[in-house]
């Protein structure tokens, strides 16, 4: 069995790691002090597609494989749970539930 990352998976992990290292980590003291994530960081994360990793393409997501989503969460977790938790809750609790059991109307509206 081949356990090497694909080129696409390496590029994905590298881009998320760079975002965390360059944009999130410098703001972590502020995030931890205020218990708020700056909206501009959330906007940047959204522009990178991080909120759509578990959402099917037909609803505007990237529909990454479970393994690729784990890579994303691993890289996000480098900053601590304060930032990574947003994506764990959004993708794992919210979006995946809607994808699995949501009505077509709910999927169209919320995904």
C-alpha positions in Angstrom: 0.0 0.0 0.0 1.3 3.4 -1.0 1.3 5.9 1.9 2.9 8.8 0.0 0.9 12.0 -0.5 -0.2 12.8 -4.0 1.2 16.0 -5.6 -2.3 17.6 -5.1 -2.3 16.6 -1.4 1.1 18.0 -0.9 0.1 21.3 -2.5 -3.0 21.5 -0.4 -1.1 20.8 2.8 1.6 23.4 1.9 -1.0 26.1 1.1 -2.9 25.6 4.3 0.4 25.5 6.3 1.6 28.7 4.7 -1.7 30.4 5.5 -1.5 29.3 9.2 2.2 30.2 9.5 1.9 33.6 7.8 -1.6 34.8 8.7 -3.0 32.9 11.7 0.0 32.3 14.0 0.9 36.0 14.3 -2.7 36.7 15.4 -3.1 33.8 17.9 -2.2 35.9 21.0 -5.0 38.3 20.0 -7.4 35.5 19.2 -6.7 33.8 22.6 -7.0 37.1 24.5 -10.3 38.2 22.9 -11.8 34.8 22.2 -12.6 36.2 18.7 -11.3 35.3 15.3 -10.8 38.5 13.2 -13.2 38.6 10.3 -10.5 39.2 7.8 -8.9 35.8 8.7 -12.2 34.1 8.2 -12.6 35.8 4.9 -9.1 34.7 3.8 -9.9 31.2 4.9 -13.1 31.3 2.9 -11.3 32.6 -0.1 -8.9 29.6 0.2 -11.9 27.3 0.2 -11.4 26.0 3.7 -15.1 26.2 4.6 -16.1 24.1 1.6 -13.8 21.1 2.0 -16.6 18.7 2.9 -19.2 20.3 0.7 -20.0 18.7 -2.7 -19.0 20.7 -5.8 -22.6 21.1 -6.9 -23.1 23.3 -3.8 -19.9 25.3 -4.3 -17.5 23.2 -2.2 -14.4 21.2 -3.2 -15.7 17.9 -1.9 -12.2 16.8 -0.7 -11.6 13.2 0.2 -11.7 12.4 3.9 -7.9 12.0 4.0 -7.4 15.4 2.3 -9.8 16.9 4.9 -7.6 15.4 7.6 -4.6 17.0 6.1 -6.3 20.4 6.1 -7.4 20.0 9.7 -3.9 18.8 10.7 -2.4 22.0 9.2 -5.0 24.2 10.7 -4.4 22.5 14.1 -0.8 23.9 14.0 -2.2 27.1 15.3 -4.1 25.6 18.2 -7.7 24.7 18.6 -9.0 28.2 18.8 -8.8 28.7 15.1 -8.9 25.0 13.9 -12.1 24.4 16.0 -14.1 26.8 13.7 -13.5 24.5 10.8 -14.0 21.3 12.7 -17.4 22.6 13.9 -18.4 24.0 10.5 -17.3 21.0 8.4 -17.7 18.1 10.8 -20.9 19.1 12.7 -22.7 21.5 10.3 -21.9 20.9 6.7 -21.4 17.1 6.8 -24.7 16.7 8.6 -26.5 18.8 5.9 -24.8 16.8 3.1 -25.8 13.5 4.7 -29.4 14.2 5.9 -30.4 17.6 4.8 -33.3 18.2 2.5 -32.6 19.5 -1.0 -33.9 22.9 0.1 -31.6 23.0 3.2 -28.6 22.0 1.1 -29.3 24.7 -1.5 -29.8 27.4 1.2 -27.1 26.5 3.7 -24.3 24.9 1.7 
